[in-house]
């Protein structure tokens, strides 16, 4: 059986068009867009139960910055806090601290003191001022900003931590929770 040459040529042409995606001029292949870089990740070590202060990942965290919020949960008559927070200074640089709204609660004056001493340890004090009641409830005490230094994993730990009520007495039932950080490549 002989196939006419015209029929054979048109069949081959059709197959070539089908294999080349329609033959619309041969646009160059666009390489896939790489995924965006992974942000710095923070995993809390606790879940902020009753009468607790726990670090949580704050708004604004991205590839180059980590924002942590110290959240109070179901605290009673909290007037002030003092603590040292150790962090992996080989991975992160301390940028600054911003006071949250919980302790100031309206028109009450507060005092926030922060120093890094030695490197990798933040010494923090936050207190209401004057003869006012402590705050009860749940809310943000402060936000801490760090910037990326290098990749790796490390931990945030509270040491020398204490919460005080409006009489100046230590709150013995207050639980503190830090966490771990992963700074990706």
Residue pairs with C-beta under 8 A, 6 or more apart in sequence:
16 23
17 23
20 26
37 63
37 184
38 63
38 184
39 61
39 62
39 63
39 184
40 61
40 62
40 63
40 64
40 65
40 66
40 148
40 181
40 182
40 183
40 184
41 57
41 181
41 182
41 184
42 55
42 56
42 57
42 61
42 66
42 68
42 179
42 180
42 181
42 182
43 179
43 180
43 181
43 182
44 54
44 55
44 56
44 57
44 177
44 178
44 179
45 155
45 177
45 178
45 179
45 180
46 52
46 54
46 175
46 177
46 178
47 54
47 177
48 54
48 56
48 71
48 73
48 177
49 73
49 74
49 175
50 73
50 74
51 73
51 74
51 75
51 76
51 171
51 173
51 174
51 175
52 72
52 73
52 74
52 75
52 174
52 175
52 176
52 177
53 70
53 71
53 72
53 73
53 75
53 81
53 141
53 161
53 163
53 174
53 175
53 176
53 177
54 70
54 71
54 73
54 176
54 177
55 68
55 69
55 70
55 71
55 156
55 177
55 178
55 179
56 68
56 69
56 71
57 66
57 67
57 68
57 69
58 67
58 68
58 69
58 143
59 67
60 67
60 145
61 67
63 148
63 184
64 147
64 148
65 95
65 145
65 146
65 147
65 148
66 92
66 145
66 146
66 147
66 148
66 181
66 183
67 143
67 144
67 145
67 146
68 143
68 144
68 146
68 156
68 179
69 100
69 140
69 142
69 143
69 144
70 100
70 140
70 141
70 142
70 143
70 144
71 138
71 139
71 140
71 141
72 78
72 102
72 135
72 137
72 138
72 139
72 140
72 141
73 138
74 137
74 138
75 135
75 136
75 137
75 138
75 163
75 171
75 174
76 134
76 136
76 165
76 171
77 133
77 134
77 135
77 136
77 165
77 166
77 171
78 103
78 134
78 135
78 136
78 163
78 164
78 165
78 171
78 174
79 103
79 127
79 128
79 133
79 134
79 135
79 164
79 165
79 166
79 168
80 103
80 125
80 126
80 127
80 128
80 163
80 164
81 124
81 125
81 126
81 127
81 141
81 161
81 162
81 163
81 164
82 124
82 125
82 126
82 160
82 161
82 162
82 164
83 124
83 158
83 159
83 160
83 161
83 162
83 176
84 121
84 122
84 123
84 124
84 158
84 159
84 160
84 161
85 121
85 122
85 124
85 144
85 156
85 157
85 158
85 159
85 178
86 120
86 121
86 155
86 156
86 157
86 159
87 94
87 120
87 121
87 122
87 146
87 154
87 155
87 156
87 181
88 120
88 152
88 153
88 154
88 155
88 181
89 119
89 120
89 149
90 120
90 149
90 150
90 152
90 154
91 148
91 149
91 150
91 151
91 152
91 153
91 154
91 181
91 183
92 146
92 147
92 148
92 149
92 154
92 181
92 183
93 146
93 147
93 148
93 149
94 116
94 122
94 144
94 145
94 146
95 145
95 146
95 147
96 114
96 144
96 145
97 112
97 114
97 122
97 124
97 142
97 143
97 144
97 145
98 142
98 143
98 145
99 110
99 112
99 126
99 141
99 142
100 139
100 140
100 141
100 142
100 143
101 139
101 140
102 135
102 137
102 139
102 140
102 141
103 110
103 126
103 127
103 128
103 135
103 141
104 110
104 128
105 135
108 128
108 129
108 130
108 132
109 128
109 129
109 130
110 126
110 127
110 128
110 129
111 125
111 126
111 127
111 129
112 124
112 125
112 126
112 142
113 123
113 124
113 125
113 126
114 122
114 123
114 124
114 125
115 122
115 123
116 122
116 123
117 123
122 144
124 142
126 141
126 142
127 164
128 134
128 135
128 166
132 166
133 166
134 165
134 166
148 183
149 183
150 183
151 183
151 184
151 185
152 182
152 183
153 180
153 181
153 182
153 183
154 180
154 181
155 178
155 179
155 180
155 181
156 178
156 179
156 180
156 181
157 178
158 176
158 177
158 178
161 176
162 170
162 171
162 174
163 170
163 171
163 174
164 170
164 171
165 171
